[in-house]
Amino acid sequence: MAGDEPITFPDAPRAELDNALSQLVEQANRVLQTQGRLRTLMRANSAVVSHLELPTVLRTIVEAAVDLVGAHYGALGVIAETGGLEQFIHVGMPQADVERIGHLPEGHGLLGALIDDPRPIRIDSIADDPRSAGFPAHHPPMTAFLGVPITVRDTVYGNLYLTDPESGGFSEDDEQLVRSLAATAGFAIDNARLYAESSARQAWTASAAEMTASVLGGEAPDALGELIGRISALVGARAAFVVQLDPEEPAARVTTVADDDRALAEAAVEVDQVRSALEGAQPLRLDALRVATEVAGWPPGPALVAPFALADDRPAALVVVRPTGAPRFSAFELERATGLARQASLALELAAARADRQRALLLEERARIARDLHDHVIQQLFGAGLELQSVESMLGPGALADRVDGAVASIDQAIAEIRTAIFALSHQHNGADSLRHRVLDIVREVGGGLPAPATVSFSGPVDVVSEPGLADDIAAFVREGLTNVVRHAGATSASVSVAASGDEILVVIADDGHGIGDTTRRSGLGNLDERAKRRGGALTVDSGADGTRLGLSVPVPTTRGTI
């Protein structure tokens, strides 16, 4: 109505309504902010669990934590088995500052307090906290601090460190969010470790299988060299070598090593811990191999010693070294390295057994051939010789009879050579140093210089009656006499015969050369004559234009050798 006064809202209720609306808006903003932070937490959790490679997982955790609470700096410290920090992954600090500082934190001050007592730490000023150890030179200033442990299967794996939030300080909500992220990070780290261990086991198993196949297949002439090459690649080692103990020598010695690492290997075998692990066959991990740094040209760091036994049961050990600053070898790496070394030893033993079997088969085959030559070929030649001798007796004297007689002599010579071949085929490996084999080797080596190969024949118990010293003299006589034939006689062929009886051994070297003559130097014959006289024997020389015959006769020693 005209003239009526306007209706107004009372001041007191209006103030209460404004206050209520303001609180409602504030609560709505807090809900929106909380929803936003929860979405950020979900994104962070998703990012953390989306990787399987452990280094990537660790860095993703730090980056997600920094984004979650708006921190300027963040880091994740992995706790070492012996205490302190094994790894320190950090974000936010410029690389130039990192290089000026010179070293990563070692786990002192507030970082160490969280290691000693794994409970969250939230403070507004690092400098004011009595646990603070201060910052090294060139370290950027930091104020507020939030530290939260990361637990993997009830074991503290490491700690999250966050500093300098955009808000100026960390709130209780920040702590709750980071703790939630740390719980998810624990599962992600556990999965990444299991994945890494599974991949590592697969790589170790494949490498062991390839190495065994290579050794057994004869493709790896140096099995220990292949072992150190493979294990260096598997663990990222700077050097690897094999050392062994010799029962006849007081000191350990290096067996297999690269040329660049020999000085380091020879120094390592003198380290008491390495020798103790080698002698006690106990696997060992070292934080650092304490040797003079100059022996390698680089400072040796963490090392592992993996003992195993060689095929002859001699103690040996694989030593693997990383440079200073590299991660310490894990228990898993020590276990797998020891297993790989022992598998290499087993492969060597199996390869040796296979070679022995093949050698035995070869010897059996050679023995069969020798039996066939003796039982069939020699008998047929002997029968043919008797038949020719019968024909010769019916022919009577004459040119034809002489030709038949020459054929019989050739058959006899062929039978003698076949018998020598039979001996060489049927003789076992452990008799390779016998007089027969030594003479055969000399004739094959020296007599090959003639136009026609020199021949060898044996008769009597040559190896039974010759003791080692006598065998040495006879071998020297054959070598020197046959060398003179090859160098000075101008011969086309030569023969060596060794005949043994119960009283003496007679060695004859004959050739078809031009003879010794009056102008030929006699120093070689003088040496042979002196050798014969030392044995109480005699040297005979029969030389002419149609050839030379050197004879050495020595009495059989009273103490005789054995077969």
PyMOL commands that set and color helices and strands:
alter all, ss='L'
color gray80, all
select helices_A, chain A and resi 11-49+54-69+95-101+109-116+172-216+223-235+259-268+272-280+293-295+331-395+399-426+429-431+435-449+462-465+468-489+523-534
alter helices_A, ss='H'
color red, helices_A
select strands_A, chain A and resi 71-79+85-91+121-123+145-152+155-165+239-244+253-257+284-286+300-309+315-323+455-459+494-500+504-511+538-544+547-555
alter strands_A, ss='S'
color yellow, strands_A
deselect
rebuild
show_as cartoon
